[in-house]
Amino acid sequence: MTGRFGPLYVTANFGAHVAFMPLLVLLLPRRVEAIAPDQPIVLLSQLLLVGGLTASISNIAFGAFSDRWLARFGNRRGPIAVGLLCLIGAYAYFARADAPGALFLATILFQLSLNIMFAPLGALLADHIPDARKGWIAGWLNMGLPLSGLVITVLGEFSASDAAWPFGLVAMIVAATVIPLIIAWPRDLKLLAKPVEAVVDAVLSRRDFAFAWIARLCIQSGAAVILSYLYLYVNAVARNADGFSVENASGGVALLSLLATIFSLAAGILAGRWSDRKGSRKRPLIYSALLAAGAFGLLSWGGDWRVILAAYALFTIALTAFLSVDSALVAQLVAGHPRRATFLGLMNLTNTLPAIIAPGLALFLASVQPGGDTLRFLLAVAAGGALTAAFAVSAIRTIR
């Protein structure tokens, strides 16, 4: 890995997180509430379902496309550039979408554009980073998750209600962070080949890939619940909790995002670095999954605003640490394979299927017990999923 590639990659990956986090956590739920104030959870869940289906298919397809592009041109710069251009266009359309039909179209365009860019970006860790540094670099990459919370904080503080300009601001931030990687792509950047001694029995590798897939699916499903419905959670649950002192739901989301960013900023880097130095991926994954389970349980209770603040910070710490180490583990499993971006596309289903699972369950529960009780039950299910993730990680054999 050349010296400048690391910072360029980390910065672009931050931009990729900014591309979807503020939209899904604040901008889209707020637009939905403005359009459908009587039943926002229904329309939001329908949009998330459509977006999740689109992302599930498109990430695999564009991952395979970027593999073919890599085989022909030697890098993945082209698909990343095309995805960025499409993403800017999708945000321009989102800013003007003021009806349910327009929001559905905007969501589809956004997910297609995001995955044109995100699929090849995700494969760069396996392409160019040696195993001994994967945890360290993955930690920096996953700083994009809490750092994107700062963007949410700014938007929540300076834009208390739905408006068009926040969509434009997000698009500009994404462009400013991804373009440097495209322009300054190192010419001497080399692909890593999988070392012979790292090749293991194919059946056992598939088995471990499956357990890693299950673990990430469980964690990301819980994350989809709290991130996708955070605005509605603050509005329906947190505002009724003891000690709630924020003026509105946007302010509550902004405060949660700020505290989560502060407390979790170094979690991914430290967890990734520790896993590199100790040569162990499983132990930090298990610990972070258990921490996430506890955080989901506290959020499900939601009786005190101070507890909610602490629990959300713990959730973000656990999620950032888990994803950093898990990214390194999965990159080791697929490193050197000629279709690694395709396999990473399959793994990315653990990021997109939760966007189907969470709203699907929410739609069902909303018809049975509308309001805050729906969100409380979803968070209780998320706690159970995090415990399942810990058990799945413990079953992996080929990587310590």
Secondary structure, DSSP 8 states (H G I E B T S, - for coil): --TTHHHHHHHHHHHHHHHHHHIIIIIHHHHHHHH-SSSHHHHHHHHHHHHHHHHHHHHHHHHHHHHHHHHHHSSSHHHHHHHHHHHHHHHHHHHH--SHHHHHHHHHHHHHHHHHHHHHHHHHHHHH--HHHHHHHHHHHTTHHHHHHHHHHHHHHH--S--SHHHHHHHHHHHHHHHHHHHT--TT-------GGG---HHHHHHHHHHHHHHHHHHHHHHHHHHHTHHHHHHHTGGGSBT---SSHHHHHHHHHHHHHHHHTTHHHHHHHHHHHHT-SHHHHHHHHHHHHHHHHHHHH--BHHHHHHHHHHHHHHHHHHHHHHHHHHHHHHTT-TTHHHHHHHHHHHHHTHHHHHHHHHHHHHHHS-SHHHHHHHHHHHHHHHHHHHHHHHT--S--
